[in-house]
Every structure is written in C-alpha cells, then in structure tokens.
Amino acid sequence: MPPLEHQSRMASQQASTQAPGGGEAAGRQGEERPPRVAPLWTRGFVMLMLYNLFFFLGFQLLSTTLPVYAVRLGGDASSAGLVVGFFTLAAVLVRPVTGWALDAYGRYALLALGTVLTLAVIIGHEWVAAIPLLLALRFAHGATFAVATTSGGTMASDLIPRARLGEGMGFFSQAMTLPMAVGPVVGLALIASGDFTWLFLLAGALTAVSLALLLGLRVPIHERSRRPFGLRALYERSAMFPAALGLLVTMTYGPVISFIALLGEERSITNVGLFFTVYAVTQTLIRPVSGRLADRRGYERTAAGGLVVIAAAVVTIALSHSLWGILAAAMLYGVGFGTAQPSLNALAVNRVPPERRGAATAAFFTAFDLGIAIGSIGGGLIAAAFSLSTVFLASAVPVTLGAALLVARDLRLRKMVPRQAA
C-alpha cells in the first residue's frame, strides 16, 4: 500500500469516529442546518487533474506527428493509417483486463505502472529505424496508454462526490481536451525541420512531469473486488448502456479526425485545422456548465441534448463550403461533445459499487475507442462509394439514434417513479 494511501485510510478512520455535527450546538432541538455540500476541489482531485493535463499534453504532441514519422521512415499512406490502427487495437484489448485489475488490486500501482511504461515507449521512438518496429511501439503505446487512462478515469470516479459527478467529470475531462488545442500545433512545429528528436524529448518530459505529480496524489480506499478473472468480471453490466451510447458518439469523431482535412482540400478551404482549436476551446468552456446541469436535470436528458447538437454539427460540416461554416460546426461539435461525454461517463459509474468502477470505466473507454475505429473505417468505405459529404451526413444517424434511446429511457424512468412512490 502506498504511504499516501495509508494516510488516507487513517484520515477516514479518524473522521468516522467523530459524530457528524457533534457538540452542544448540534443537540439543540429545533435547529436545522443546511445540508453540507461535498467538496469537489480536494487535493487529490486537483493533483489528478494536473497529472491528466501533462500526460495528455505528451500524448497530443504525438497524435498528429507519428503518421508523418511513418512516411519519413519510408512508409506510405497505409502505414500512416496502421500507426493509428495498432494503437487503437491495443487499447481495446487491454482496457477490459485493466478494469478488472483495478478492482481486484487497486488504482495507484496500475496508474504509476502505466505512466512509467508510457514514458519508456515514448522515448523509445527516438531509436526506431523501420516501420515494423514503429508499429510494435504503437501497439505497446496503446496498451500502456489504456492502463494509465483507465486507471486515471477510475480514480477520478472515486474522488468525485456522487452529488457532483457530472460536474466533476466535466472538469476532469477538460484536462484531456485542453492539450488538443495546443499539442498538435506544437508537435507539427517541432518536426517542421524534419528532425523528430525534440518532439520525443518534449513528449517524454511532459509525461515525466505527470509521473512526478503522482507522488503527491492521495488515493481513496475502496473495497477490493473478489470476482475471479473471467468474462463477467471484465465487464460491468450496468455500464453497458452508457458505453454503447459513447460508441455512437465517437462514431462521429472518427470521421472528423480522419476526413475533415480531406474535405477542406476538396472544397479549397484553408486552415481547416482551426476546427480542432475551436472545438477544444468550446469544450473547455461548456463542460463545467453542462456538468452542473447534468447533476441537476439528469444525465439522460443532458446527454440526449448533447447528441442532438453533435448531429447538427456533422450535418453542418457536410454542408459547409467556407472556413466560417467549418468553425461554426466546430463550436457546435464542442458544445455537443462537451455536454454528452461527461454525462455519459457519469451515467456509467454513478450507481456502480466502488469495487466495480474499474470495470465500468474500462467498458466506457473501450466503447469510445471502438467507436472511433468503426467511424474511421466505415467512413472510408462510404467515402469510396459515395462522397466525403455523405460520410458526415451518415455519421449523424448513430447519434440521432442515441438521442432517441436516451429520451425513451428518461421517459420510462420518470414513469416508474410515481409507481414506486404509490
């Protein structure tokens, strides 16, 4: 057990021995105190957010540059695609096992292990001299990334108070969104001269900072799961519905990251890359608001609204023939994604016992990875058969379906409440 974890256990034991609202004032009859709001911005939550920020800064430096690296090593466009494919495949395979391990053995050790191995893999890119070795490293990076991010997401669900879960997940996700606004731009600037050394050094340094931040992280105690390793232990059943909806959401994100640049070239729209900057900034602004709204109005309602806005965004992309249209779509996409994602994430872990949050988080993140892969591959097939515009119009279908499912679920739950009260 890490020292800080032991300190957290001692603190929780001391707190439990003190009578809530103890003292003479608490015993006065007729005196009512307003309900205490559980704090969100604890030391542990702040440290975890800072960890996430630096970890994803290192990741985003590589996200748009490693396909270029593959071409520089002598590969072609298919090799560049495999760089993304190998990473995603590894993440999908490793996340469920990581979720089980988090519930069975604890969060801190796996988070630290995933971060250390990620750092080693990033630095290892400097000595790659051939495509096969690069693909092997991308597979390894996908695996270590899955371990670290699944551990971090699970730990966030432990640290955030239940009554502020949507708000907390919104803030936590910001630390993943903000690096998207600067990481790709800085990464492409670093490789403009053709030298990738500084890219790998900076990405490694940022990951090392995230590792150092773990030393100040206090880990809450949770009951360990005793389920033996197996298919039922890998997936949390109650998280399957929000995970499936997360898959529908990222079926739009796959086409966006894969084809929006090509759409810009086809329609002679310059500076299409600004889409991701506007998208990231909009998400950053909307997440705190949408998170609080979800806690008050319900996760299903809020997520459904986000999915409708996402559908409007991808339709706007399909119809846009100017940069202003693309940027308007980016704002819509940021609002929709920044509203739907934290609501669905909160829905996935809200009613899950602490010893099963790892499995629930793993299911949710796995679905996100699968959605990106399905959207990218399916979009490529649609583009070959029809057009790029059709790709984005088609991607509106799954999120529209998801919104309908959420509305139906919300109505069903609301009908059940009066019956139970009666």
Secondary structure, DSSP 8 states (H G I E B T S, - for coil): --HHHHHHHHHHHHHHTS-TT-STGGG-TT---------S--HHHHHHHHHHHHHHHHHHHHHTTHHHHHHHTT--HHHHHHHHHHHHHHHHHHHHHHHHHHHHH-SHHHHHHHHHHHHHHHHHGGG--SHHHHHHHHHHHHHHHHHHHHHHHHHHHHHS-GGGHHHHHHHHHHHHHHHHHHHHHHHHHHTTTS--HHHHHHHHHHHHHHHHHGGG------------SSHHHHS-GGGHHHHHHHHHHHHHHHHHHHHHHHHHHHTT---TTHHHHHHHHHHHHHHHHHHHHHHHH-HHHHHHHHHHHHHHHHHHHHH--SHHHHHHHHHHHHHHHHHHHHHHHHHHHTTS-GGGHHHHHHHHHHHHHHHHHHHHHHHHHHHHHS-HHHHHHHHHHHHHHHHHHHHHHHHHHHHHHHHHH-
